[in-house]
């Protein structure tokens, strides 16, 4: 990406004091110090003790000491006033807040000047006043005046004290330490001078060391502001940009090294240029730290710049089939007419597909994509995208992020991808898949298919006959037959805890992808199971189970319940329901209205057992029921008039019921009451050799009706003992009925009814009866005249 160099418009502070000015200031301060020295601690005389102190106990001398102290106090106050004026002359006001101007002392640095009393008691030192040139500070305590001594020193910028300086200490002779010549460009020939050390000692200073210059380190001018840059674009930094963070007192060229940045990367090109590459999409302040040196001394430097968002770049296509590529920054792309391919790349982009069957790829970032007219394919990419399919049959994959997708007109396929998405099918026949995340799916009008996916989703069928399909499978396409009726939708739930609103129409909840047991109770508005989560289901009329042993319960409306694979239990409820067991041994329970306010039966239902050995269960009925598996009907005051197909077994209620066998292997259970088990043909007993029928729970008062078998078997007669057919009148067509007990493979003691029809005693029919009481001839109806009252053969 192109680099950019930025020049700071911020003014830089300049030194306020020149070398000569500050040297003059030092001389003036030294003059004051000299006057104070002569006043407070005069030169030795014949009356002294040789070290500059007056003899103790001398009243005259004591008075002179007081005078000296008083004079010193006046001089100190005068010196304090001088220093205060010096500071005030270089004070600035920033608004209402005064501040001291930053001073760069360049070649001269004042060390603190201490005036200290040394009266010999407790070995302590007090300071009546102190001058600190480096921090513009002056402290004054006149009550601490006494026997004083002082020292004053001009220091190089490296902080080293010049040799030969007379600092604070007791009066002592100067032993002639070497005197250093002060820094300068010319020779410094220090002659042998007389040193005065506040005592009597005289010493000869040696010659100065010559003209060798003492290096002074660079001085910081404060952090730099480098200006502004743009996100995702590299920036060129030069020596001139960064060197402004310091000045060198000696005029040496500064060296910039060890550059580091808090964000992004920086790479050197030679010694005077660097390329800074920001962290992707970084916006805001970026700081730099580096080292500034002159070859001997170093200091730290700091600089800042601001990264702003890159302005969006506009790209406009033609009316043809364009291929348009965006930039890593924000783009606004208008594809125009034609079948276009657009990839906006990174950042938050805006794409308008316009007319044509377009392929639109948003890439990373929070994109806004308009498909426009045509059958478009749209991929949002990572980021929180907003996508409008527009007119046409669009396919939209929002992908990662919290996306909002609106299908618009047409038969659209919308996939939310990961994240908490919002999908709106709008008009026509749409397929919506929320995928992972807590999604909201609204099918709108039309024949829609809605899939929640993983997560806790909210699915709204809106208008139409909707179908809610539970499970984790993602539906990306769906063929829906045309219809002139109100639209029907398929709504696919998830394994999360979803909330589903079917809306107007006959809506369905479909858990066909669930591989474990599910319970769908449309009356209780719940659907639960390991494969579907715990869903709340409202205004839904139909349900489909999965491959487990499912329980499906209808509500007060007309329901369609499909069990699917597994041993399912289906209850229609009130209304004319359609119950389909599918694969497996299913049970269809006839609903009985629970409250006194409920009037009528549970509706006229259509029951299809499908594959397996299925059971019609009227055990909840308190009034008599008639279940005819051969004719395919079940009726009664409590259960209505139901049509049965592919149902092999029947269970009665608590009243006097009649259960009729079919050509299949039947299991008949009467429950309470005086029940009649009817076998209307020999085929109902032979079952094409598939096995024996069974009557369970046969009690006293129940009957086995063989009265219709006479048309095929002639007169039926019970055998006693070892009676055989050959002992009967061979001119008559007779069938011998024998009763015996046997032990089943499961170890159960059962009774067997055997009908023998031929002389060889090898052609017979058998029926197995489970009863606590032994069977006898009174338990059978052999002719029409033996039927219970009110029953017709």
Secondary structure, DSSP 8 states (H G I E B T S, - for coil): ---------S-----S--HHHHHHHHHHHHHHHHHHHHHHS----TTS-SSS---TT-HHHHHHHHHHHHHHHHHHHHHHHHHHHHHHHTEEEETTEEEE-----TT-EE--EEEEE---STT--EEEEEEETTTTEEEE-GGG-SSEEEE--EE-TT----TT---SSS------------S-SS-------EEE-SSS-EEE------S------EEE---EEEEEEETT--EEEEHHHHGGGEEETT----EEEEEEESSSEEEESSSSEEEEE--TT--EEEEEEEEEESSS-EEEEEEEEEEE----EEEE--SS--EEE--SS-EEEE--SSS-EEE--SSS-EEE--SS--EEE--SS--EEE--SS--EEE--SS--EEE--SS--EEE--SSS-EEE--SS--EEE--SSS-EEE--SSS-EEE--SSS-EEE--SSS-EEE--SS--EEE--SSB-EEE-SS-----------SSS-B-EEE--SS--EEE--SS--EEE-TT--S-EEEETTTTEEEETTTEEEEEES--EEE--SS--EEE--SS--EEE--SSS-EEE--SSS-EEE--SS--EEE-----STT--S-S---EEE--SS--EEE-TT--S-EEEETTTTEEEETTTEEEEEES--EEE--SS--EEE--SS--EEE--SS--EEE--STHHHHGGGT--EEEEEE-TT-EEE-GGGHHHH-EEEE--TT--GGGS-TTS-EEEEEEEEEE-TTS-EEEEEEEE-STTS--EEEEEEEESS---GGGEE-SGGGS-TT---
